[in-house]
Amino acid sequence: MVAIELAVPGYQPRFGVQASSGGTPSGGGGGVAVQVTIPSGVSVEHNLNFQPATMTLIIGKNSTVTWTNKDGADHTVNFLTGPAGVTLATISDPDIGSGQTFTITLSVPGTYTYHCNFHPGWMRGTIVVKAV
Protein backbone atom coordinates (compact mmCIF):
# COMPACT_ATOMS: atom_id res chain seq x y z
CA MET A 1 0.00 0.00 0.00
CA VAL A 2 1.20 3.50 -0.82
CA ALA A 3 -0.15 6.45 1.11
CA ILE A 4 0.28 9.85 -0.47
CA GLU A 5 -0.13 13.27 1.09
CA LEU A 6 -0.14 16.29 -1.17
CA ALA A 7 0.51 19.69 0.38
CA VAL A 8 -0.26 22.90 -1.48
CA PRO A 9 0.28 26.22 0.31
CA GLY A 10 -2.96 27.05 2.09
CA TYR A 11 -4.60 23.73 1.13
CA GLN A 12 -3.90 20.15 2.20
CA PRO A 13 -5.89 17.45 0.39
CA ARG A 14 -5.11 13.83 1.26
CA PHE A 15 -5.31 10.75 -0.93
CA GLY A 16 -5.06 7.06 -0.05
CA VAL A 17 -3.98 4.73 -2.85
CA GLN A 18 -3.91 0.95 -2.87
CA ALA A 19 -3.42 -1.57 -5.64
CA SER A 20 -4.14 -5.15 -4.60
CA SER A 21 -5.79 -8.38 -5.56
CA GLY A 22 -7.94 -8.29 -2.44
CA GLY A 23 -10.40 -5.46 -2.92
CA THR A 24 -10.29 -3.89 0.54
CA PRO A 25 -10.80 -0.14 0.17
CA SER A 26 -8.12 2.12 1.63
CA GLY A 27 -8.06 5.74 2.71
CA GLY A 28 -10.41 5.84 5.69
CA GLY A 29 -12.96 8.61 5.82
CA GLY A 30 -14.17 7.94 2.31
CA GLY A 31 -17.40 6.34 3.49
CA VAL A 32 -18.95 3.71 1.24
CA ALA A 33 -16.72 2.72 -1.67
CA VAL A 34 -18.10 3.14 -5.18
CA GLN A 35 -17.33 0.07 -7.29
CA VAL A 36 -16.18 0.46 -10.90
CA THR A 37 -15.87 -2.63 -13.06
CA ILE A 38 -13.42 -3.05 -15.89
CA PRO A 39 -15.55 -5.61 -17.75
CA SER A 40 -14.42 -8.78 -19.46
CA GLY A 41 -13.76 -8.14 -23.15
CA VAL A 42 -13.25 -4.37 -22.85
CA SER A 43 -9.73 -4.64 -24.28
CA VAL A 44 -11.15 -5.71 -27.67
CA GLU A 45 -14.79 -4.56 -27.59
CA HIS A 46 -14.84 -0.84 -28.35
CA ASN A 47 -18.47 -0.51 -27.21
CA LEU A 48 -17.51 -1.46 -23.62
CA ASN A 49 -16.09 0.95 -21.05
CA PHE A 50 -15.54 1.41 -17.32
CA GLN A 51 -18.85 0.57 -15.60
CA PRO A 52 -20.01 3.10 -14.53
CA ALA A 53 -18.06 5.54 -16.70
CA THR A 54 -19.49 8.63 -14.97
CA MET A 55 -20.13 9.12 -11.27
CA THR A 56 -20.71 11.79 -8.64
CA LEU A 57 -19.10 11.41 -5.23
CA ILE A 58 -19.72 13.27 -1.96
CA ILE A 59 -16.65 13.80 0.23
CA GLY A 60 -16.94 11.74 3.41
CA LYS A 61 -19.98 9.79 2.20
CA ASN A 62 -18.82 7.89 -0.88
CA SER A 63 -15.52 9.47 -1.97
CA THR A 64 -13.62 6.17 -2.18
CA VAL A 65 -13.55 4.43 -5.57
CA THR A 66 -12.43 0.84 -6.25
CA TRP A 67 -11.80 -0.34 -9.81
CA THR A 68 -11.88 -4.12 -10.33
CA ASN A 69 -10.31 -5.56 -13.48
CA LYS A 70 -12.49 -8.44 -14.72
CA ASP A 71 -10.82 -8.46 -18.14
CA GLY A 72 -8.00 -10.76 -19.21
CA ALA A 73 -5.76 -7.80 -20.13
CA ASP A 74 -4.05 -5.19 -17.97
CA HIS A 75 -5.58 -1.71 -17.75
CA THR A 76 -4.76 1.64 -16.14
CA VAL A 77 -6.61 4.46 -14.41
CA ASN A 78 -4.69 7.47 -15.70
CA PHE A 79 -6.12 10.81 -14.57
CA LEU A 80 -6.00 13.45 -17.32
CA THR A 81 -7.67 16.41 -15.61
CA GLY A 82 -8.58 17.36 -12.07
CA PRO A 83 -9.02 20.29 -9.71
CA ALA A 84 -6.23 22.85 -9.28
CA GLY A 85 -3.61 21.71 -6.79
CA VAL A 86 -4.09 17.97 -7.36
CA THR A 87 -1.02 16.18 -8.72
CA LEU A 88 -2.72 13.72 -11.06
CA ALA A 89 0.22 11.31 -11.23
CA THR A 90 -0.13 10.63 -7.49
CA ILE A 91 -3.69 9.34 -7.90
CA SER A 92 -3.20 7.41 -11.16
CA ASP A 93 -2.46 3.69 -11.34
CA PRO A 94 0.03 2.53 -13.98
CA ASP A 95 -1.17 -1.07 -14.19
CA ILE A 96 -4.16 -3.02 -12.89
CA GLY A 97 -3.62 -6.66 -13.76
CA SER A 98 -6.40 -9.11 -14.48
CA GLY A 99 -8.27 -9.85 -11.25
CA GLN A 100 -6.65 -6.95 -9.37
CA THR A 101 -8.19 -3.85 -7.82
CA PHE A 102 -7.15 -0.22 -7.46
CA THR A 103 -8.61 2.01 -4.75
CA ILE A 104 -8.37 5.75 -4.11
CA THR A 105 -10.13 8.25 -1.89
CA LEU A 106 -10.70 11.67 -3.44
CA SER A 107 -10.98 14.60 -1.04
CA VAL A 108 -10.71 17.62 -3.32
CA PRO A 109 -13.98 18.82 -4.92
CA GLY A 110 -14.03 19.17 -8.69
CA THR A 111 -14.22 17.20 -11.91
CA TYR A 112 -11.68 14.49 -12.68
CA THR A 113 -11.33 12.76 -16.04
CA TYR A 114 -9.36 9.59 -16.67
CA HIS A 115 -8.69 6.94 -19.28
CA CYS A 116 -6.90 3.64 -19.75
CA ASN A 117 -3.47 4.26 -21.27
CA PHE A 118 -3.73 1.00 -23.23
CA HIS A 119 -7.22 1.75 -24.64
CA PRO A 120 -7.63 5.56 -24.57
CA GLY A 121 -10.00 5.70 -27.53
CA TRP A 122 -12.91 4.07 -25.72
CA MET A 123 -12.01 3.51 -22.06
CA ARG A 124 -12.72 6.90 -20.48
CA GLY A 125 -14.32 8.01 -17.24
CA THR A 126 -15.43 11.11 -15.36
CA ILE A 127 -15.73 11.61 -11.61
CA VAL A 128 -17.40 14.68 -10.11
CA VAL A 129 -16.47 15.16 -6.43
CA LYS A 130 -18.66 17.44 -4.31
CA ALA A 131 -18.18 18.77 -0.79
CA VAL A 132 -20.79 17.89 1.84
Secondary structure, DSSP 4 states (H G I P E B T S, - for coil): -EEEE--BTTB--EEEEEEESS----STT-BSEEEEEE-TTTTT-TT--SBSSEEEEETTTB-EEEEEE-SSS-EEEEEEE-STT--GGGT-EEEE-TT-EEEEE--S-EEEEEE-TTSTTT-EEEEEEE--
